[in-house]
Amino acid sequence: MTATTLFYIIIALILIDFIVDKILDALNAKHFNDTLPKELQDVYDDEAYKKSQQYKATNYKFGLITSGFSLVLTLTFLALDGFEFVDHIARGFSDNSIIIAIIFFGIIMMGSDILTTPFAYYQTFVIEERFGFNKTTKATFILDKVKGWLMLACIGGGILALIIWFYDISGDYFWMYAWALMAVFSLFLNMFYAKLIVPLFNKQTPLEDGSLREKISNYANTVGFKLDNIFVIDGSKRSTKANAYFSGFGSEKRVTLFDTLINDLTEEEIVAVLAHEVGHYKKKHIVFNLMASILLTGLTLYILSLFISNPLLSQAIGVETPSFHVGLIAFGLLYSPISEVTSLIMNIFSRKFEYQADDYAKHTYNAKDLITSLKKLSQSSLSNLTPHPAYVFMHYSHPTLLSRIKNLKKE
């Protein structure tokens, strides 16, 4: 196989991925105005449903523009040997492979982010603002960007430097050391994400004593679940949309409630939502997802090790001087079909796990409050209640609201 052939394979994969994605989007859009099933007719009144339809249509049209821009940008960059240009700039600063790689990825990441920031700004301050969701100030938007860049530079740059160092000292066996590094990092992040990362962006405070904390504690005691760490996060700082999540293991496990969730739901509905999250923990879904992620990372790194030394990878995207960092870009583009398949499989498991967590909440608390909480959360976020089945299969990590309600109503 020649570098030219590999180049056209990469172009074909990019185009196929774009076309399939747009077909799915179009199929999904055809269902935006469907009549709601009788089980969901109490989610929206007529005015709210029209608003949700407008929200979906607006995001669909905006998605066509952003994805089209991304496609044109990617293809133009490849056609004009953009990676060769950036690689040449990076090599002008140093002869060290680690420094070259960090500068190379730094230029690409910063350039990409700068070009796409206007779209993110429009999404936040025009679309989300128009439909009443946005609470983000321009200062917060900019500060989030700066913090994101710094985190990417420190954490991403550090991991990249270590992986290249492993490659330099061990050759094709680097993947084992890199896998160990990524496994330890994943475990560490799962344990301490809420303590180390979240405070950089949001304020967290312990849930104050009162009837809600008492109800949560009473439920936790009935299912033998030790839960001392219950926190409230200022989600309303950025959006009116509500959420809750579970993180950590052992003594570090905690439940985090968005302040918007507390405002939108009754105390019984909040406990039902937490019962669902406890179900994920009790059913070992968190451990499964973590182990699956680590195994998939190992598989990806192993496959990478089989090809990374081949100069065709670099040459396929127009870079004449082979290197690990350029090969990594080409490999990522070629690996996309496998990544799509693994993502699809993980979504299938995820939807199954959501049903199991719902069942756990139903049997240890009640189905009624979980159903009303799911309806309220869907209504407050103007969710699409009539998605196309193919779109759900390919993209949804959760079952549709209708499917979850039907499952919860089963005896």
N, C-alpha and C positions, 0 to 999 in steps of 0.2 A: 504493500500500500504506500502511496506517495503522500506527501504533505498536502498537495492540492486536493487529492481525494478526501483526505481527512477534513480539510477546510470545508468542502461542500457538504460533508456529512454533518458537521457542526451547524452550518447554515440551515440544512434541512430539518435538523432537530429543533432549532429555534423556531422555525416557521410552523412546523407541525404542532408544537406545543402551543403556539399563539393561536393557530386556527382552531384546534380542539377546544381551547379555553374560551374563545369567542363564540363558538357554536353552543357550548354549554350555557354561556351567559345569555345568548339569544333565546334559547329554549326556556330558560328560567324567566326571562323578561316577559314571555308570552303568558305567563301565569300570574303576573302582577295584579291583574284586574279580575281574577276569578272570584266567584261568590264564595264566601267563607262557609266551611262545613258547620252544621248546626252546633257541634261541640265547641266551636270557637266564636260563635256569633256574639257572645257577651264580652269578648276581648276589646273590641272597638265599637263605638257608636258610629253613625254614618260619617260625621265630620272627621273623627279620628282615623277612620279607615281611608278616607280620601287623602288625608295628610300622609298616611303610611304609604299609599300608592305613589304619591308625588315624591316622597323621600326615596323610595326604591328606584323610580324612574330617573331621578336626578343623579343618584349614585351610579346607575347603570351607564348613563350617557357620559358621566365624568370618567368612569372606569375605561370606557372605550378610548377616550382622549389620552389618559395617562398610560395605558398599556400600549397604545399605538405609538406614542412618543418614545416609550422605552424600547420598543421593537426597532424603530427607525434609528434611534441613538446607538443601539447595540450593533445593528447591521452596518451602519456608517462607520463606526469605530473599527469594526473588523475589516471592512473594505479598504479603509485608509491606513491600515497597519498601525492603529492607535497604540496597541500594546508594545510594538517595537519602539515607537516614539517615547512612551513613558519609561520603558526599560532603559533606553539610551540616556534619558535624564537621570534616572536613579543611579546608573553606573558612573555618571559624572561626579557623584559625591563620594564614592568609596569603592574599594575592591573587595570589601568584606561581603560575603553572600548574605549574611543576616541583615546587615544595614541596607544593602541594595533591596532586599525583599520588603523590608519595613517601609522604605521610601516609596517603592513601587506600589504597594497596596495602599499606602497613605494617600498618594496622589489620586489613585483610582477611586478610593472610597470618598475622599473629600470632593473630588470633581463630580462624582455621581450624586452625592448628597446636595451639593450646591445647585445642580441642575434640576433636581426633583423637589427642592425646598419650596419653590413657588406653588407647586401642586399641593403639597402638604398644607401650606398656608391657606390656599383657597378652600381646601377640604374643611379645615378647622374654622376659619373666620368668615366663610361665605356659606357653605352648605350646612355645616353643623350649626352655625349661628342662625341661619334662616329657619331651621326646624326646631330651634329652641334647646339644643343640646349643649352648645359650647359655653364653658365657663372659664376657658383658658385666656389669660391676658397675654398681650404681645410680649411682655417681659418674661413670663413663664415659658412661652413658646421658644424664645431665644435661649433662655437659660437651660431648658431641656436639651436643646440642640448642642450647646457647648458641653454640658455634662455627658451627653451621649458620645461626643467626639473624644472626650478625655478618657471615658471608660473603655472605648474601643481601642484607643492608643495604648492604654496601660495593660488591659487584660488581653485584648486581641493581639497586640504587638508582642506581649510577653510569651503567649502560647505559640505564636508563629515563630518567634526567635528560638524557642526550645525545640520545636519540631525540626527546624532546619539544622539546628546544632546536632540533633539526634541523627539526621540524615548524613551530615558531614562526617560524623565519627563512626557510623555503623552501616552506611550504605542502604541496601534494600531491606535490611532488618529494622530500619528506623521505626516501622509501623508498630512494633511491639512496645517500644518505649513511648511512642506518641499515644498509643492506646491507653497505656497505664496512666500517662499524664491526664488524658481527657477523662478517664474513669474517676480518678481522684478529684479532678476539678468539678465534675458533675455531682459527685457525692457531696463535696464541700458546698457547692452552690445550692443544692437542695436543702442542706441543713441550715445554712446561714443566710439565704437570700433575703429573708424578711428582716434580718438584723443588720445586714451590711449594705444591701443594694437599695431596698425600698426607701430607707431614710434619706437617701440622696435626692429623691424626687418627691416624697410625700411625708407628711407628718403622721405618726402613729401614736395613739394613746390607748391605754388599757380601758376596756369597757367599764364604765363606772358601776358601782353597786346599785342595785335596783331590781325591779321585777324581771327585766329582760335577762340580766346576768343570772338571776336566780332560776329562771325557767331553763336557760341553757345548761346550767350546772346540774339541775335536777334531771334533765334528760340524759346528760353525759353519765351521771351516776347510775341511771337505770340500765344503761347498756354496757356498763363497766369500762367506760372510756375516760381516762384521766385527762382533764382539760383545764389547765390553770391559766393558760395564755390566750386570752380573748382580747383582740385589739380592734380599734376603729380607725380607719384610714380616711383622710380628707379627699375622697374621690371627687367631691363637688368642686374642688379646686380647678378641675379641668372639664368635667362633663356632668350632666344630670343623670347619665346612665348608671345603673346600679350593678353591684357585683359582690361576690364573697369568694374567698378561696382558703384552702388548707395548705400548710407548708410545714416542712421539717419532720424530724423523726425523734422518738424518745423524748427526752426532756426539752428538746427544741421545737417540738410540734406546737403549732399555734393556728388559731382560726382568725382570719382578718375579715372584718365586715366594712364595706364602704358606708360612709355616713348617709349616702343617698339610699342605700338599701334599708337602713333603719328608718328613714323618713317615709319610704314608699310602702313598706310592708307592716302588717301587724306583728306583734311579738310572737304569736303562734306560728305565723308564716315564716318568720325568721328562724325559729327553731326547726321548722320543717326543712328549710333550706340547709341548715347545719346538719340535720339528720342525714340528708343526702350526702353531704361532704364526709361525714363520719362513715357512711356506707362505703365510700371509696377507700378509706383507710382500713376498715375492717375486712373488706374483700381483697385487700392487698393490691389494689389497682395502682397505687402510687409506686410500690416496689416493682410491679411488673413493668410499668412505663419506664422507670429508671433503668432497670436491667435491659429492657428491649432497646432503649436508646444507646446504652453502652455497647451492647452487642452489635447494633447496626453501625455504630462508629468504628468498631473494630473491623467489621467486614469492609466498610468503605476504605479504611486506611490500608487494609491488606490488598485490596484491588488496586488502590493507588500505588502501592509499592511495586506491583507487577509492571506498571507502565511509566512511572515517573522518570526513569532513567533514559527512556526512549526520546531522542532528540526530535522525533516527528511531532510530539505533542507541542513543543514550542514553535516549531516551524509551521505547524498547521494554522496558527493564529498570527503568522507573519513575523515571528521573532527568530532571527537567524542564530543568535547565541543561546544555546539550550541552558535552561536553569530550572531549579526546583520551583521557584515562585511562578514563572510563566507556565510551566507544565501543570501546576496546580489549577490555574485558570482554565486551560484547555480540558483538563480532566473533569473539572466541575461541569463544563458544558456538555461533554460526552456522557457523563454519568447521570444526567438529568432524567432519562427514561427509567433507570433503576430507582432513582430517588422518588419518582412519581409513583412507582409500584409500591415501594416500601411505605410511602405516605398513605397510599390508598389502604394498605393492609392495616396500618396503625389506626386509621379512621374507622375501619370496620370494628376493630377491637374496642375503640373508644366509645362507639355508639352502643355496643353490647354492654360495656361497663356502666354507661349512663343508666340503662335499664336496670341493671343490678343494684346500683346505688339508689335509684328510685324505689325499687322493691324493698330495699333495706329500710328506707325512710317510711314507707307505707306500713311495714310490719312492726317497726319499733316506735313509730309516732302516729301519723295518720296520713292518708292520701289526700284528704280534702284540703288541708292547708297548703300542701305542696302544690296541688293543682292551681289553687287561687294565686299562690306566689308566682308560679311560672307564667300564668296569664298576665299578672300585673307587670312582671319584668318584660314580657314581650310587648305589652302595650306601651310601656314607658320608653322603650328603645325603638318603637315603630318597626318591629321585626316583620320579616316576610313569613306569613303564615301559610302560603300556598306555593312552596318552591317545587320546581320540576324534580321528579324522582332521580333522573340522571345527575342533576346538579348536586342533589343531596348525597348520592352515592360517591361522587368524586371528591366533594369538598367538605361536607359536614362532619365535624367531629362529634356532634350531638344529634340524636334523633330529632325529627321535627316535633313541634309542640303537640300537634294532633296525635302523633304516634305515642308520645309520652303519656298524654292524657288517657288514651285508650288502654295503655298498659297499666296505668295506675288504677283504672276503674275495674280491672279484672279481679275476680275473686280469688 
